[in-house]
C-alpha cells in the first residue's frame, strides 16, 4: 500500500505543477499581448482554456456534470 500512496503523492504533485504551468502561461500571454513568447511561440494557453470551457458549456448538463466530477477529484487530493 505504500507504493499506491507514493503514486498518489506523485500524481498530486504533477497535477499541481501542471496547474502552475497553465497559470504561468496565461499570465505570460496577458503580459506579452500577442508577441511570441520565446519558449512557447505557437501555443495559445488562453485559446485552449477557452476552447475547453466552450466545449463543456455547449454540452449543457453533461458538461456541468463533467466539471463537477473534475472539481470533486481535484478537491479530494
Secondary structure, DSSP 8 states (H G I E B T S, - for coil): -HHHHHHHHHHHHHHHHHHHHHHHHHHHHHHHTTS-BTTBTT--HHHHHHHHHHHHHHTTHHHHHHHHHHHHHHHT-
